[in-house]
Amino acid sequence: MRTNSKLPINVEDLLRQRTVERDRIEYKAGWNPDPTIRTLCAFANDFENLGGGYIIIGQDCDEDGQPIFPPAGIPEAKLDKIQRELLGYCNLIQPPYFPKLSIEKVDGKNLIVLWAPGGQNRPYMAPKEVTARHRVNHYYIRRYSSTVEAKGEEQRELISLTATVPFDDRQCHQASVEDLRVPLIQAYLKDVGSGLYAQAAKLPLIELGRLMNIVDGGDEFVRPRNVGLLFFNDAPEAFFPGTQIDVVIFPQGPGGDEIIEKVLRGPIHQQIRDALAYILSRRYRNRRIGEFFKELEMTEGRGTGIPKIQAAMKRNGSPKASFETDENRLWFVAKLPIHKAFAVETGDRRPKSGPSQHQVGTKSALSPDHVTDHVSDHLSDHVKRLLHTLANGE
């Protein structure tokens, strides 16, 4: 594998679908401009806000969409020609859209990897056949693992997304590029096994930020994207008030007198780690945030987490977990009932219908419109609402 990789993730993990879902990867055994440009257009439109996707040229797959090894590869003599043609064809996408390109060496074969994050100027259109003399433009989107033309209601919905950029992908005009901390970026690249890690210390910060798609704007006015500050700044709450996790533990169950509250701050992936460590020691439609968590192996994709939790509770002989949220998904509560073998008498406060429960709630607020005040010696409003909910069994 080449050491001058321009990918922020490990190419082997990408090829084998370890950190990126199958729907976001397109394998191409060889260079075929027509379907490649249609798929680039679909990834740029990012209809489902999944974070775009990847096209791997030189890598074949079977009928089930699984990669075939060793890869077919691309002859060294054709690499420059393909890149020149790709540049010309990408100009035919309206508005023009250019993916990030990295040439990777896997099993001794050359692969061209196109990283196509969701575009800032959607909706995008592309010719059905860029190689044809008479070209007709269409809107394209991804449906599962296929690229399809957007028609009817889908096309109207796509057009309605004009200038609608998810929160985590927007520029933060209150911050500067210097607010991104290189050591945090390096630690992340090392954690995910990215080939970019070896170059990170030598690259200018702006160039490194562009390779990772965490900065935006012209060279004269570069600004970090929100996702960059959330992951690679020591105090993201300075830019996004309420960016914290409140861990609340009720040792005596609902209605008990004892309450333990811990506030966790810092880069959001470190908050998650600290929250898990804190709990253990005591016995996301934002497209980019979920992508970073998935690459760090801190979240599951495609809604697999809740079924795994329920299966684990069942294997343990514990009651089923329950999950609550509001219509706008502004808060989330997970309830994990204690196993009956560990029930502890708590006097009259113990519910007669069942064992005492340890309830743990976590909250992470990323929107300035829906945040709590910093926790002081008194309980925050969020915790008071949570206590009321648990105490009344709502």
Order of alpha helices (4+ residues) and beta strands (2+ residues): alpha-beta-alpha-beta-alpha-beta-beta-beta-beta-beta-alpha-alpha-alpha-alpha-beta-beta-alpha-beta-beta-alpha-alpha-alpha-beta-beta-beta-alpha
